[in-house]
């Protein structure tokens, strides 16, 4: 990612940051056995698809609100929405 900044490739830099963030959560979902569509995940810039995964995330983490809040912060999902689902 440093090279992207050096070469003034801001689009590449932003894409790399998003892919890195997504890959962390994709790994968590796979470890927890939560099915997801990575194409929909990438296409959802507003967090709409990510919102649909929160009930499964809460269920598979034994209602770990901290993990859900961290996921929400990653995708700009309002805390009150997460608390409501909790």
Protein Blocks (a to p, Z undefined) as FASTA:
>chain_A
ZZmmmnopaklmmmmmmmmmmmmmmmmmmmnopacdfklmmmmmnommmmmmmmmmmmmn
oopaklmmmmmmmnopafklmmmmZZ
